Amino acid sequence: MDIQKTLYKKVLLLAILLLTTQIIYAQKVVRYDLYVKDTLVNFAGKEKRAIAVNGQIPMPTLTFTEGDTAEIHVHNLLKEETSLHWHGLFLPNKEDGVPYLTQMPIAPGDTFVYRFPIIQNGTHWYHSHSGLQEQIGMYGNFVMLKRPSDPTFRKGIDDLPTVPIVLSEWTNIKPENIHRMLHNANDYAALKKNSVQSYAEAIKAGHFKTKLNNEWKRMLAMDVSDVYYDKILMNGKQSTDLKNIDGKDLKAGDKVRLRIANGGASSYFWLTYAGRKITVVANDGNDVEPVEVDRLIIAVSETYDVILTIPAENTAFEFLASTEDRTNSASIYIGNGIKQLKSPQPRLKYFEGMKMMNDMMKMNGELDDMGMQMSLNQMDMNVVMYPEITGETKSKQTDNDPNRYNTNALADIVTLNYAMLKSTQNTTLPKSTPVKELKFELSGNMNRYVWSMDNKVVSENDKILIKKGENVRIVLYNGSMMRHPMHLHGHDFRLLNGQGENAPLKNIVDIMPMETDTLEFNANVEGEWFFHCHILYHMMSGMGRVFSYENQALNPLIPNPKLTQRKLFADDRKFHFMAENDFATNGNDGMAMLQNTRWSIGSEWRLGYHAMHGYEIETHLGKYIGKMQWLMPFIGFDWRYRKLDTHEHNGVQFPNHEKNLFRQKNTKNHRALLSAGVQYTLPLLVILQTEIYHDGNLRVQLMREDIPVTKRLRASFMVNTDKEYMAGFKYIAKRNIAFSTHYDSDMGLGVGVVLGY
């Protein structure tokens, strides 16, 4: 009996000791001080402004252990507001770091303290959620380690030497200017990427009909990414060496775990390894059963944990991250010795991609899925563009072959897709719980760079109310021709991928064109949570929604909800400016335009050098209507004067009586009139403009600009019922400079220099 009492006392004492240790451990506060400051960098041949944190780009890797309390002091030394979002973390809503939604932005000179418990583990990252700051340096890894005593700790995986990696891009063009050019359909990026699909190149490639059909369906050229980047960076460098970890040299047979976060603003990256196989062990911070692949594509803001094995002595094997458009890359060489390079991704077959896009697009701008059930990245329509899968020439797969877009069925190269991910844990949601199902179509168009959900941007839609405790199921269909990495703040969701109760947990789902994916989560943390496309320029253009819990307490950090909502909505309501002027021998010919998601105000002018040529200025204010925004009703004002409105006879001036094509008095040389009309985009991207002036005159006009004759040569024309016409060419020399020649029915022939913004 005494032995039993003694044993009982020891067990009780041990339990108390363990409990006390756990409480002390859980109360461990890990503090970081982050100093956000302007800096100058030279990543791509020019000194440019960037934002550094603690003097470095990327931001410092923040490391915690599950059970810690994070205390992060953010000191804003900028001359502008900032914020930090903890991507993929479970935390109180007021710590989420979205300005004007979960907190007010951190003002210049202020310090803000984020404090939250670490209740999960895995590879995540953090970044600015203010404006476009993420593009110029504000991104970094956020790693949460398992305790060795954690029952989910995997020997041979969680105890491997580990290296955090953040992928990113750099452009010497200000991100605000990138955003503006995207909205104005500037094709400078295509020139830099050598991906312009002109008529001359189409003829050379035997794809004239493909190009014609593309423009007949009112589409721009084929591309797989929006922005050209001068440099790709891996931990802030284009190339790095990993020869040892913790002072121990790497040798043949060693395994290394890379914790990879895609901190790029708009680039997907292909990941490949010269040491052959890549073993995926986690995705978005959540463990998955190990799966071996030859390559994978990591979506914008996604994270993967991969294990690489060094297969030979005296060799450093290249781990290569290549942009999806295959224009640039960054590397890390793992091991010691001669560098073994990974073969670069071959150039995309753009006209094959254009033909595929033509086949998918209906004349009304909707996608025709032709009965295919696509999901989980298993069918990649862009596979027709991959020479390493479908060969250098046209694919032999027929339109009726169900595998024609299945990369793993077409080649021996094993490409990761979401159907291959299986959680190591049971991830089923609480049963006997109400289910709220939501369906969204990801929508948008490249012509005006408008990105939306169900053809509504964030500012055009109410917050989506959900109840605490219910299960929320979201069905997403991508009706656009771009990939969209959709990110949910504050929650992980189950991606229903055929793995049953082991469906993987994620916070990002990459949805390819024409795909339908279903995800579900339990609504267990009150607050207002952003759900958006993580391509930075898509998010800023309005592709997102806000989930809001019913009957929740007010956020003390948001003192004026109505004001902050207007500030939040300002992102996708922002107007973008463009202007162009042709300084020609026969006069100045130019335009200026201010546009946002729906509205446009633009002016065109022609200024002659003498009275006979005179001047004319037309201004229109209109609103784009419809998903494809091909229709724009407008009101306008037309002001012009030329001396050609009279003729002299016997020393006396007489008015001209020229008629327009509708047999009305032609006022094209002397007009100061209000108008109302409509503009519509016809097949071949020809703009039809019909307007009636307040004097009853009617004018109909056809116009097309920027017809891609060659890579740099553009043609244009205009003709209208006022018997005016124009035709010309423009040769693009630099981003904002071109040379021109054109003939104008009123101003004659001229050559000039075009300056644009």
TORFIKOL-26456 format. One record per residue (C-alpha): residue in three letters; x, y, z. Coordinates in steps of 0.2 Angstrom, whole numbers, plus 5000, padded with zeros to 4 digits. Layout:
% TORFIKOL-26456
AlaXYZ ...
***
This chain:
% TORFIKOL-26456
Met500050005000 Asp501450125004 Ile502250084988 Gln500650124979 Lys500550294988 Thr502350334985 Leu502050294966 Tyr500450394966 Lys501350544974 Lys502750534961 Val501550524946 Leu500550664953 Leu502150764956 Leu502750724938 Ala501050774931 Ile501150944940 Leu502950974934 Leu502450934916 Leu500851044917 Thr501951184925 Thr503251164911 Gln501951174897 Ile501151324905 Ile502851414906 Tyr503251354888 Ala501551414881 Gln501851584889 Lys503551604880 Val503451774872 Val504551794856 Arg504851974851 Tyr505352044835 Asp505652224831 Leu505452274813 Tyr506052434806 Val505152484789 Lys506252604780 Asp506552674762 Thr508152614753 Leu508952614736 Val509352454728 Asn510152404711 Phe509452234707 Ala509352264688 Gly510652394682 Lys509852544689 Glu509752614707 Lys507852614712 Arg506852644727 Ala506352494738 Ile505752464755 Ala506852364767 Val506452294784 Asn507952294797 Gly508952344782 Gln508652194771 Ile507652124757 Pro506752004759 Met506152044776 Pro506951944791 Thr506351764792 Leu505251764808 Thr505351594818 Phe504251534832 Thr503851364840 Glu502051314842 Gly501451374859 Asp502451534858 Thr501651704859 Ala502251824845 Glu502552004849 Ile503052094834 His503352284835 Val503252364818 His504152534817 Asn503552634802 Leu505052744796 Leu504252774779 Lys503452934773 Glu501852834770 Glu500652724778 Thr501052534780 Ser500452374787 Leu500952184789 His499852034785 Trp500251864793 His499851754778 Gly499051594783 Leu499051624801 Phe497651584814 Leu497451734824 Pro496251864831 Asn495451964817 Lys496152134824 Glu497952064821 Asp497752014803 Gly498552164796 Val497352224783 Pro497152414783 Tyr495452484784 Leu494752314787 Thr495552244803 Gln496552394808 Met496952564803 Pro498552584794 Ile500152614803 Ala500552804800 Pro502252874796 Gly503252884812 Asp502152764822 Thr502452594830 Phe501152464830 Val501252304840 Tyr500552144834 Arg500252014848 Phe499551844845 Pro499751654851 Ile500551534839 Ile499351394838 Gln499951304822 Asn501551254814 Gly502151254796 Thr502951364782 His502051534780 Trp502551704775 Tyr502151894779 His501952044768 Ser501352224767 His499452234763 Ser499652424760 Gly499552474741 Leu500852404731 Gln502252394744 Glu502352204743 Gln503152224725 Ile504652324731 Gly505252224746 Met503952194759 Tyr503952004760 Gly504751874771 Asn504651704778 Phe503651664793 Val504051484800 Met503251404815 Leu504051244821 Lys503351094829 Arg503851044846 Pro504850874846 Ser503550804857 Asp502150844845 Pro501250684840 Thr501250744822 Phe503250764822 Arg503850654807 Lys505650584810 Gly506650604794 Ile505650754789 Asp505350874803 Asp507150844809 Leu508050874793 Pro509151024790 Thr508051164784 Val508251314773 Pro506851454772 Ile506651524754 Val505651664748 Leu505451684729 Ser505151864722 Glu505251974707 Trp506052144703 Thr505552274690 Asn506452434688 Ile504752514683 Lys503752584698 Pro502352464703 Glu501152604702 Asn501652634684 Ile501552444681 His499752444687 Arg499252594676 Met500052524661 Leu499052354664 His497452454664 Asn497852544648 Ala498252384639 Asn500052434636 Asp501052294627 Tyr502752344633 Ala502952194644 Ala502552084628 Leu503952174619 Lys505152144633 Lys504651954634 Asn504851934615 Ser503051874616 Val502151994604 Gln501051894592 Ser501052004577 Tyr500251964560 Ala502051954553 Glu502551824565 Ala500851734563 Ile501151714545 Lys502951654547 Ala502351524560 Gly500851474548 His499551544560 Phe498851684551 Lys497151614552 Thr497451584571 Lys497851774573 Leu496351834563 Asn495151714573 Asn495951784589 Glu495551964585 Trp493851914577 Lys493351854594 Arg493952024601 Met495451954611 Leu497152014614 Ala498651914611 Met499051754621 Asp500051764637 Val500251674653 Ser500751814664 Asp500452004665 Val502052084670 Tyr503852074664 Tyr505152074677 Asp506952124675 Lys507551994689 Ile506951844698 Leu507651834716 Met507851684728 Asn508051754746 Gly508551924738 Lys509851854725 Gln509751784708 Ser510951644712 Thr511551574729 Asp512551424735 Leu512051314749 Lys513651214754 Asn513351184772 Ile512051204785 Asp512451244803 Gly514251224799 Lys514051054792 Asp514651024774 Leu513350944763 Lys513850784755 Ala513150644744 Gly511550564751 Asp511150714762 Lys509350774762 Val508850954764 Arg507151024767 Leu506751184758 Arg505251294766 Ile504751394750 Ala503551534749 Asn503151624733 Gly503251804739 Gly503051864721 Ala501752004717 Ser501151914701 Ser502251774695 Tyr501951584696 Phe503651484697 Trp504051314690 Leu505151224702 Thr506351094695 Tyr507951014702 Ala509550954693 Gly509650814706 Arg508150744699 Lys506650704710 Ile505750834722 Thr504850764737 Val503350874742 Val502950854761 Ala501951004765 Asn500851134756 Asp500251304763 Gly500951254780 Asn500051094782 Asp500850914781 Val500450804767 Glu500950624763 Pro502650634754 Val502450634735 Glu503850624722 Val503750734707 Asp504850794693 Arg504250974694 Leu502851084702 Ile502151254699 Ile501951364714 Ala500551494714 Val500751674719 Ser500751674739 Glu500751484740 Thr502051384751 Tyr502751214748 Asp503951114759 Val505051004748 Ile506450884752 Leu507950874740 Thr509250734740 Ile511050764735 Pro511350614723 Ala513250624720 Glu514850684728 Asn515850844722 Thr514350914714 Ala513151064718 Phe511451034710 Glu510451174704 Phe508651204711 Leu507851314698 Ala506351434700 Ser505751494682 Thr504351614679 Glu502851534671 Asp503151634655 Arg504951564655 Thr505751734653 Asn506851734669 Ser507451624684 Ala508351614700 Ser509351474707 Ile510151394723 Tyr511551264721 Ile511451134734 Gly513051034738 Asn514951054735 Gly515851044719 Ile515551064701 Lys513851144697 Gln512651034689 Leu511351144679 Lys509551104677 Ser508951124659 Pro508051284657 Gln506151284652 Pro506051304633 Arg505151454625 Leu503251434625 Lys502351404609 Tyr501251554609 Phe500251534593 Glu499751354599 Gly499151434615 Met498251564605 Lys497351434595 Met496851344611 Met496151504617 Asn495151534601 Asp494351364603 Met493851394621 Met493151564618 Lys491351604611 Met490951754602 Asn490051834617 Gly491651814627 Glu491151664638 Leu492151514639 Asp491551354631 Asp492151204642 Met491551084629 Gly490850964642 Met492550944651 Gln492550934670 Met494151024675 Ser494851044692 Leu496351034704 Asn497651074691 Gln497450904683 Met497150974666 Asp498251124660 Met497651204645 Asn499351284643 Val500151114640 Val499951144621 Met501251284624 Tyr502451174633 Pro503751094620 Glu504450984633 Ile502750894634 Thr501950914617 Gly503450934606 Glu504251074596 Thr502851074584 Lys500951054585 Ser500250924597 Lys499650764589 Gln498250754602 Thr496550774595 Asp495150884601 Asn494150724606 Asp495550654617 Pro495150684635 Asn497050684639 Arg497450824628 Tyr497750944642 Asn498450814655 Thr500350834657 Asn500550674666 Ala499650574653 Leu500650654639 Ala502450634645 Asp503550544657 Ile503750704667 Val502750694683 Thr502050864687 Leu501150894704 Asn499350934704 Tyr498150954719 Ala497350784717 Met499050714722 Leu498950804739 Lys498450694754 Ser498350764772 Thr499250664785 Gln497750704797 Asn495850674796 Thr495250854791 Thr493350824790 Leu492350974797 Pro491150954812 Lys489650854807 Ser487850894810 Thr488251074807 Pro487351194796 Val488151214779 Lys488151384769 Glu488551354751 Leu489151494740 Lys489551494722 Phe490651624712 Glu491251644695 Leu492951724693 Ser492751844679 Gly493651984670 Asn494452034654 Met496252084649 Asn495752224637 Arg495352344651 Tyr496152244665 Val494652224676 Trp494552074688 Ser493052024697 Met491951894705 Asp490251874697 Asn490652024687 Lys490752134703 Val492252204711 Val492452224730 Ser491752404730 Glu490152344721 Asn489652204733 Asp489052194751 Lys490052094764 Ile489551914764 Leu488751864781 Ile489251704789 Lys488751624806 Lys489951574819 Gly490051384819 Glu489251344802 Asn490251254789 Val490551364773 Arg490651284756 Ile491351384742 Val491151324724 Leu492351424712 Tyr492251424693 Asn493551514683 Gly492751594668 Ser494251704663 Met495751654653 Met496951684668 Arg497451584683 His496951654700 Pro497651604716 Met496251634728 His496751664746 Leu495651654762 His496251754777 Gly496151684795 His495651504790 Asp496251354782 Phe495051264770 Arg494851084765 Leu495151074746 Leu493950934740 Asn495150834729 Gly494550654730 Gln495550604746 Gly494050594757 Glu494350624775 Asn496150664771 Ala495750814759 Pro497250934761 Leu497051094771 Lys497551254762 Asn497351434762 Ile497751464744 Val496951374729 Asp497551404711 Ile496151394699 Met496551374681 Pro495451434667 Met493851334665 Glu494151244682 Thr492851214695 Asp493551184713 Thr492651164729 Leu493251214746 Glu492551214764 Phe492951284781 Asn492251294798 Ala491751474803 Asn492651474820 Val493551644821 Glu492451804822 Gly492951954812 Glu493052024794 Trp494151914783 Phe494751954766 Phe494551824752 His495451884736 Cys496551844721 His498351854727 Ile499051924711 Leu499352094718 Tyr498652184703 His497152084701 Met496752114720 Met496952304718 Ser495852294703 Gly494452224713 Met494452034713 Gly493851984730 Arg492551984744 Val492452014762 Phe491751874774 Ser490951954790 Tyr490251864805 Glu488451904810 Asn488151984827 Gln490052004831 Ala490752134842 Leu491452294835 Asn493352294831 Pro494052424843 Leu495452464830 Ile494152524817 Pro493352684825 Asn492352734810 Pro491752584800 Lys490952694786 Leu492452794783 Thr493652644783 Gln492452554771 Arg492652694758 Lys494552684760 Leu494452504757 Phe493452524742 Ala494552654735 Asp495752524728 Asp494652464714 Arg493852634711 Lys495552714708 Phe495752804691 His497152774680 Phe497852904668 Met498652884651 Ala499153014637 Glu499953014620 Asn500453154608 Asp501153144591 Phe502253294587 Ala502153284568 Thr502553394553 Asn500653424550 Gly500153464567 Asn499953384585 Asp498853234586 Gly498453174604 Met497353104617 Ala497253094636 Met496152974646 Leu495652944664 Gln494852774667 Asn494352654682 Thr493452494683 Arg491852564675 Trp492052744670 Ser493052834657 Ile493353014653 Gly494453044638 Ser494953184626 Glu495653184608 Trp496353334600 Arg497153384583 Leu498053554583 Gly498653624566 Tyr500053744563 His498953874554 Ala497153934553 Met496653824538 His497053664548 Gly496353744564 Tyr495953634579 Glu494753504586 Ile494453434603 Glu493253294607 Thr492853244625 His491853094631 Leu491253034648 Gly490552854648 Lys490252704658 Tyr490752524652 Ile489352404653 Gly489352214653 Lys490552074659 Met491752104643 Gln491452294644 Trp491252304625 Leu489852434627 Met490052604633 Pro488652734633 Phe489352914634 Ile488953104634 Gly490253214625 Phe490653384619 Asp491453424602 Trp492353594599 Arg493253624583 Tyr493653764570 Arg494453774553 Lys494353914540 Leu493853784527 Asp492053814532 Thr491953954520 His492553994502 Glu492854154493 His491954214477 Asn492354384470 Gly493154444486 Val491654384496 Gln491654244509 Phe490254114507 Pro489853974518 Asn490153794512 His488653674510 Glu489553514511 Lys488453374517 Asn488853224528 Leu488453044522 Phe486753064530 Arg486453214519 Gln486453334534 Lys487453494535 Asn489253444538 Thr489853544553 Lys491553454555 Asn492553614552 His491553724564 Arg490653644579 Ala490353674597 Leu489053544601 Leu488553424615 Ser488253244611 Ala487653084617 Gly488152914610 Val488752734612 Gln490352654609 Tyr490452464605 Thr491952344601 Leu491652244586 Pro492552094580 Leu494352124575 Leu494352244589 Val493652384578 Ile492752524589 Leu491052574582 Gln490552744589 Thr488852824585 Glu488352984592 Ile487053124590 Tyr487353304592 His486153424600 Asp485853504583 Gly485153334577 Asn486653284567 Leu487253104568 Arg488953034566 Val489552854564 Gln491352814566 Leu492452654564 Met494252654572 Arg495552534576 Glu497252574584 Asp498752464588 Ile498552334575 Pro500152224577 Val500952214560 Thr502652164567 Lys503352154584 Arg503652344585 Leu502552414570 Arg500752464574 Ala499452514561 Ser497852624564 Phe496452694554 Met494852794557 Val493352834545 Asn491752924549 Thr490152984541 Asp490853164542 Lys491953114527 Glu493453114538 Tyr494752974537 Met496452944544 Ala497752804542 Gly499452784549 Phe500952684556 Lys501852694573 Tyr503552604576 Ile503852574595 Ala505652624599 Lys505552634618 Arg504152614632 Asn503652794630 Ile504352844613 Ala503852794595 Phe504052864577 Ser502552894567 Thr501852934549 His500052954545 Tyr498853044533 Asp497453144539 Ser496053204528 Asp496053374535 Met497853394540 Gly498753294526 Leu500253194527 Gly501453204542 Val502853114551 Gly503253134569 Val503853074586 Val502553004598 Leu502753034616 Gly501652924628 Tyr501352904646 
***
